[in-house]
Amino acid sequence: MKKKNLIIFTILFFSIVSLFSYLKYANEKNISKVDKNISNNKSNNKEISEEGSFKENTSDDETYKSNIMKNVSYSSKDTKGNEYTVNASQGEIDYDEQNIIYLTDVKAFIILTDSNNVTITSDYGKYNSNNLDTIFSKNVVINYLENKITGEYLDFSMKRNSMIISRNVVYTNLENILKADVIEMDITTKDTKIFMFQDDKKVNIKNKD
């Protein structure tokens, strides 16, 4: 009886040892497989990440073209020697019309050979690089000699040789303050037309004294 029990105990002991050995081997194998998969995934993810980043940067370099420029300046001179310069803190090129530039914080100089220079400032502007025509808008100020004209909209044309300022126009010189709807001025001669949109309204002129 004792011998039989010893045999059973020996068989049971070796079975348990074998079971533990198998479980340990299987567990280590699975852990090794998992570690390998994780390592491969990390490697693949890294390659994808690096490749994606590279492609994205390449794509940006090839396709992204900013149409906004800082501290822009445009200058030109005609056959008579008259110069026109436009400066702005920012310029934005129109995608549909490449010759059109929208300006911010604008300051322009008209330097004339046979007449007095003119300075123009405004909050915004629309500049045509083909013909130099410029639309100034919001808080427009024109200065020449002792004269100052303010308004909200100015149409300037070198080809037409004129400036047309409108909307809340105020003209100030050493003697008078004048309010009107529109002032049209010849750039060279400074000949000026002042009028209202409606015939029943009159230009308001006030003496400074």
Secondary structure, 3 states (H helix, E strand, C coil): CHHHHHHHHHHHHHHHHHHHHHHHHHHHHHHHHHHHHHHHHHHHHHHHHHHHHHHHHHHHHHHCCCCEEEEEEEEEECCCCCEEEEEEEEEEECCCCCCEEEEEEEEEEEECCCCCCEEEEEEEEEEECCCCCEEEEEEEEEEECCEEEEEEEEEEECCCCEEEEEEEEEEECCCEEEEEEEEEEECCCCCEEEECCCCCCCCEEEECC
